[in-house]
């Protein structure tokens, strides 16, 4: 597990960045730069998303935070895709007393149809690894067992799909990887959908702007 850190003032709020499946902390670089410019102490974590289970990753990140952060300062999270489920698991298993706000980008709170497909077909092991199978949409899957959120959460969904390629996979609105309905979770404070693709929304200045707005105000700019 690697981190990239950008410090700010000694009393600045922390923002932890968590990327999605099979990505790296490089995918969150624009968030890292922008949020640091706004005065946040940013901790951008690179975790082995295709090796550890979601709960194992949550444990490792919680242990890392115990070593890295000053508990007198507020701790926020900004996540993409599976990183949102990791954070949800982490906050249930290892509550953070100094928790502030959380923004999740297209989190598969109720799983992804692609994980269902990965279970059934012969594809490279990395793409059907343990954390992917935890994201199945089946009622007994790991992600479906997580409870309602009890923290200040804003979710930014995306709804630009891959057209004919993903149409047979999803029944309704989706971003090419996750159905919009799956991005919602009981207890969230605000929800907004933007016309972006799942895999590219982390590079959008508008998405970054909405994230910063929620961190500052507890709601999106509707």
C-alpha positions in Angstrom: 0.0 0.0 0.0 1.4 3.4 -1.1 0.4 6.9 -0.3 1.0 10.3 -1.9 0.6 13.2 0.6 0.2 16.9 0.2 0.3 18.8 3.4 -1.4 22.1 4.2 -1.5 24.2 7.4 -1.0 22.4 10.8 -4.7 22.6 11.6 -6.1 21.8 8.1 -8.8 19.2 7.6 -7.6 15.9 6.1 -9.1 14.4 2.9 -8.4 10.8 2.2 -8.7 9.8 -1.5 -9.5 6.2 -2.5 -9.5 5.0 -6.1 -11.6 2.3 -7.7 -11.0 -1.3 -8.7 -7.8 -1.9 -10.7 -6.9 1.7 -10.7 -4.1 3.6 -8.8 -3.8 6.7 -6.8 -2.7 8.4 -10.1 -6.4 8.4 -11.1 -7.1 10.7 -8.2 -4.3 13.1 -9.0 -6.5 16.0 -10.1 -8.6 15.7 -6.9 -5.3 15.6 -5.0 -4.1 18.8 -6.5 -7.4 20.7 -6.4 -8.3 19.8 -2.9 -4.8 20.7 -1.6 -5.0 24.0 -3.4 -8.3 24.6 -1.4 -6.4 24.1 1.8 -6.9 20.4 2.6 -4.2 18.1 3.8 -4.6 15.3 1.2 -3.7 11.7 1.7 -4.0 9.8 -1.6 -3.9 6.1 -1.0 -2.9 3.4 -3.5 -4.2 0.1 -2.4 -4.0 -3.4 -4.2 -7.7 -3.4 -5.2 -7.6 -6.7 -7.0 -5.7 -8.7 -4.3 -7.3 -7.9 -0.9 -10.9 -8.4 -0.1 -12.9 -5.2 0.6 -12.9 -5.9 4.4 -9.1 -6.6 4.4 -8.5 -3.4 2.5 -10.7 -1.5 5.1 -8.6 -2.9 7.9 -5.3 -2.0 6.2 -6.4 1.6 5.5 -7.8 2.0 9.1 -4.4 0.9 10.5 -2.6 3.3 8.1 -4.8 6.2 9.3 -4.1 5.4 12.9 -0.4 6.0 12.2 -0.8 9.0 9.9 -3.4 11.4 11.2 -3.9 13.8 14.1 -7.3 13.0 15.6 -7.8 16.6 16.6 -8.3 17.4 13.0 -11.4 16.6 10.9 -11.1 13.7 8.5 -13.0 13.6 5.2 -13.1 10.9 2.4 -13.5 11.2 -1.3 -13.8 8.0 -3.2 -14.4 6.5 -6.7 -16.3 3.3 -7.4 -15.2 0.4 -5.2 -13.3 2.9 -3.0 -16.7 4.0 -1.8 -17.6 0.5 -0.6 -14.2 0.2 1.1 -14.9 3.4 2.9 -18.4 2.3 3.9 -17.0 -0.9 5.3 -14.2 0.9 7.0 -16.5 3.4 8.8 -18.7 0.5 10.0 -15.9 -1.7 11.3 -13.5 1.1 12.5 -15.5 4.3 13.3 -13.6 7.5 13.0 -14.4 9.9 15.8 -13.1 12.9 13.9 -15.1 12.0 10.7 -16.3 14.9 8.7 -18.0 14.5 5.3 -17.7 11.8 2.6 -18.2 12.1 -1.2 -18.5 9.0 -3.3 -18.3 8.9 -7.1 -20.5 6.2 -8.7 -20.2 3.7 -5.8 -21.7 0.2 -6.4 -23.6 0.2 -3.1 -25.8 -2.6 -4.4 -23.2 -4.2 -6.6 -22.6 -4.2 -10.3 -24.0 -6.4 -13.0 -20.4 -6.8 -14.4 -19.5 -8.6 -11.1 -22.3 -11.0 -11.8 -20.9 -11.7 -15.2 -17.4 -12.0 -13.9 -18.5 -14.9 -11.7 -19.9 -16.9 -14.6 -17.5 -16.5 -17.4 -13.8 -17.4 -18.0 -11.9 -14.2 -17.8 -8.4 -13.3 -16.3 -8.3 -14.0 -12.6 -7.5 -10.3 -11.8 -10.9 -9.4 -13.2 -12.8 -12.0 -11.2 -10.9 -11.7 -8.0 -12.3 -11.8 -4.5 -13.2 -8.1 -4.2 -15.0 -8.2 -7.5 -17.1 -11.2 -6.4 -18.0 -9.2 -3.2 -19.7 -6.7 -5.5 -22.2 -9.0 -7.0 -25.8 -7.8 -7.1 -27.1 -11.0 -5.4 -28.9 -10.5 -2.1 -26.3 -12.6 -0.2 -23.2 -10.8 -1.6 -20.9 -8.9 0.7 -21.9 -5.5 -0.4 -25.6 -6.2 0.1 -24.9 -7.0 3.7 -23.6 -3.6 4.6 -26.1 -1.5 6.5 -27.4 2.1 6.0 -24.9 4.9 6.2 -24.7 6.9 9.4 -22.4 9.7 8.3 -22.7 12.8 6.2 -22.5 11.3 2.7 -22.9 12.9 -0.8 -23.0 10.7 -3.8 -22.2 11.9 -7.3 -23.5 9.5 -9.9 -22.7 9.3 -13.6 -25.1 8.2 -16.4 -23.2 8.2 -19.6 -23.0 4.6 -20.8 -21.2 2.8 -23.6 -24.4 2.5 -25.6 -25.0 -0.7 -27.4 -22.1 -2.4 -25.6 -23.6 -2.1 -22.2 -27.3 -2.1 -23.1 -27.6 -5.9 -22.7 -26.0 -5.7 -19.2 -28.1 -3.1 -17.5 -31.9 -2.7 -17.3 -31.8 1.0 -16.7 -29.7 4.1 -16.4 -26.0 3.4 -15.8 -22.5 4.8 -16.3 -21.1 1.8 -18.2 -20.0 0.0 -15.0 -22.6 0.7 -12.2 -26.4 1.2 -12.5 -27.5 4.6 -11.2 -30.0 2.9 -8.8 -27.1 0.9 -7.3 -25.2 4.1 -6.4 -27.9 5.2 -3.9 -27.9 4.1 -0.3 -30.2 4.7 2.6 -28.9 7.5 4.9 -27.1 9.5 2.2 -27.6 13.3 2.6 -27.5 14.4 -1.1 -27.3 12.8 -4.5 -26.6 14.3 -7.9 -26.2 12.7 -11.4 -23.8 14.1 -14.0 -23.4 13.2 -17.7 -20.1 11.4 -17.4 -18.6 8.0 -17.9 -17.7 5.9 -14.9 -14.1 5.5 -15.8 -13.5 9.2 -16.7 -15.5 11.1 -14.2 -12.5 11.4 -11.9 -10.9 13.7 -14.5 -13.9 16.1 -14.7 -13.4 19.6 -13.3 -17.2 19.8 -12.7 -17.2 16.6 -10.7 -14.2 17.9 -8.7 -16.1 21.2 -8.2 -19.2 19.5 -6.9 -17.0 17.4 -4.5 -15.4 20.5 -3.1 -18.8 22.1 -2.7 -20.2 19.2 -0.7 -17.1 19.1 1.5 -17.5 22.8 2.3 -21.3 23.0 2.6 -22.7 19.5 3.2 -24.7 19.6 -0.1 -24.1 19.8 -3.8 -24.7 22.8 -6.0 -28.0 21.9 -7.6 
